[in-house]
Amino acid sequence: MRKAIRYSLIASSVVLGLLWIVFLGLYKAAQQEPAFYQQAMQVTAGEYGEAGEELEQSVLDLHNDVRNPGTWEAVFTEEQINGWLVAEMPDKFPNVLPQGTEEPRVAIGPDAIQVACRFDNGKLNTVISMVLDVDLTTDTNTLAVRVSKLRAGALPVPLKQFLDKISMAARRGNISLHWRQLDGDPIALVTVPVTHDDYAHREVYLDTIELHEGEIRLAGHTSLKDPPLLNASIQLGVSKTLQR
């Protein structure tokens, strides 16, 4: 009887020891941070401030260029985007991030964009990271954003709950977003409207989006669109001509 009890205690100790080792391994894995995120977090808010202002100026310049018929292009750098995320977004768009997430940063490479942010829901404090592949589809002004390698630290994370939060954020921003699957990875299809109230009688087309080391390049063109009354007058004139 004593031997059985002793063996049970030994077995229980071994099991508890193994569980503790597994727990420590999982905890350590969850605390790992992507190298780019560690590097980006070393830059202070003061250092990022000017870069954030540069991004806003670049966006304003693009807005003005798009208003005029003809071709346009824009370049947004990794430093500018991170600067805006640090210095501008918290005050101007305090509710844009899902609850529990903060301190987002990006790293742009020629093949993909790495995104990471800190996540704390009271039970888990970690860094969530993912990889985004961005391409234009054959549909007008529609971007395909492939989401892969979603991690909490070094641990894989189920996608559904996270993607639901992205969808909710898109709805709040009146962004057209639909999900598809490719080889097990979710793809967000995001459509940029051809027409917009800010660009009266104009149609805006995004022609290319390219990723380079540390920057995103956009190019497109704007076409004049005849006002509805003018179109109606032209159609009426043609109709009368044909009736003669």
N, C-alpha and C positions, 0 to 999 in steps of 0.2 A: 504493500500500500504506500509506504514511504517512498519507494523507488518510483512508483507511478506519479505521485505528487511531485517528486523532484524532477522527473522527466517533463511533466506538464509545465512546471515553472521554467525549466530551461527552454522548452519549445516556445512558451509564451514570450520569454525574454528575447529569443532569436527573432520571432515574428515582429515584436515591437521594435526591435533594433532595425530590422529591414524596413519597416514602415517609416521609421524616423529618417533613415537614410534616403528613402524615396522622397519623403516630404522635403527634406533639405535640398535634394537635387532639383525638385520641381520649383521650390522657392527661389533657388539660385538661378535657375533657367528663366523664371519669370522676371527677375531683376536685371537681366542683361539688357543693354541698350545698344542700338545700332551705332556703329562708329561715326557715321555722318551726324547722328543726333547729338552724340557727346561733343563733337567738334562745334556744331552749331550753337549748342547751349553755352559754350564758353564765351561767345560774343555778347557783350553787354547791350542793354536796351539803348544806352546813349550812342554806342557805335552803330546800332541798327537804325537810329532815328532818321538820318539823312537818306539812307537807302529807301526807307518807307515813303518818304516824301517824293523821291525820284519815281517810285512806282505810280503814285497818284498822278504825278505830272505826265508820265508816259500814257496812262489810261486816258487822261484828259486830252492829250494830243491825238490819241487814236480816235477818241470820240469826235473831235473836230475834223479829222481827216475823213472819217467815214461819212460825214455829212455831205461831202463834196463828191460829185460824180467822178469816176476814174478809179485807178488802182491805189491801194494803200498797204502798208505793212507796219509791223511793230515788233519790238524785241523786249521781252521781260526777263530779267536776270534772276538767278537763284538768290542773290544777295538782296535784290529789291523786294522779292516776294517775302523772304524771311523778315526783312526789315519792316514791311507793312504788317505782317502777322504779329510782330512784337510791339511796334510803336503805335500803330493806328487801329488795328482791329479791336482790341479790348475796349476802347472807349467808343468807337463808332458803331461797332456791331457786337455788343456784349452777349447777345443770345444766339449767335450764329452756330456755335459749336454745340454738339450734343452734351447733355448733362454729364458731368464727371470728367470731361476732357478739357485739357488746357495745354498751353505751350506747344502749339504745332510748329513743325519745321519741315522744310522740303530740301531735297537734293536732286538736281536735274542732270541726267546723263544723256548720251546720244541714243540710248535704247529705251529708257524708262525714267519715270519719276519716282523717287522714294519719298514717302510721307510718314511722319511719325508724330505722336503727341503723347503727353502724359495722361494716364487714366487712373482715377481714384473714385471708387464707388463706396468707400467705407470698409469694404471687405478685401479689396485687391488694389494695390498701388503698384502700377507697372507702366511700361511704355508700349503703346500699341503702334505697330508699324505695318506698312504694306507697300507693294510695288504697283505702279500704275503704268500701263502701256496705252498711249493715246494715238489714235489714227482717225482720219476723215473717212467716212463711208461713201458709197456711191449715191446715197440720198442727200439732197441739198441741205447744206449747213448742219449735218448730223455727225456728231463725234461719237466714236466708240472708245470707251475707257474700260480697259480690262483690269480687273482687280485680282491680284495674286499675292501669295506669301503673306497673308494676314497673320500677325504674330503678337502675342503678349510676352514681351521679352523674347525668349527663343522658342516659346511654346506655340504651336498652331492654335488658332482661335476659330470657333464656329462662325460662319459668315452671316447667317440669316439675321440675327439680332442687330448686328452692326449695319448690314445693308438696309434694314428697315429704318434705322436712324437716318441714314443718308437720304432715303426716299422722303422721310418726313421733313428733313431740312430743305429738300428740293421743292416740296409742295409749299412750304412757307415762303420760299423765294420765287414762286410762280415759274419754276423751271420745268420744262418738259423732259421727263426722265422715264425710261423704260428699261427693264432688265432682260438680258438674254444669257445663255450659257454657251461656253465653248471649251471643250475638253475639261469640263469640271470647274472652270473659272467663270465667275459672273462678269458680264459685260454691261456697263451702263451706256445706253444710247441717249445722248443729250442733243436736243435740237435747238439751234439758235434761230429765232424767228427771222424771216427775210424782211419783213416790214416791222416798223416800230413807231410809236407815236413821236419819238424824238427826231425821227428822220422822215418827215412828211414828204410824200410823193417820191420816195426813194426805195430801192430794193438793195439790201446789203447781202453780199455773198462771201462766205469764207472759202477761199480756194486752197490754201495749204496751211498745215501746222507741222512744224519741224522741231525736234528736240536736238539740241547740241550740248556740248559740255558746259553746264552752268547757265543755260538760257533756253527760252522757248521763243520761236519765231512764228509769227502769224502773217499771212498775206491774203488779200482778197480784193474785191472791187465793188463799187457802188454804181448802180444804174438808175437813171431817171424813170419814174413811173408816172404815166399820165393820170391827172386827177380824174375821179369818177365822172364829174360833169363834162369834162372834155371828151372822155371816151363815149359818153352818151350822145354828145353833140356830133361826134364823128360818125357813130353808128346811124344816127338819124339822118345825117347828110347823105351817107351812102345809100340808105334805104330810099330816100326821095329820088336820088339820081337813078336808081335801078327802076323806079316806078315810072319814070318819064319815057 
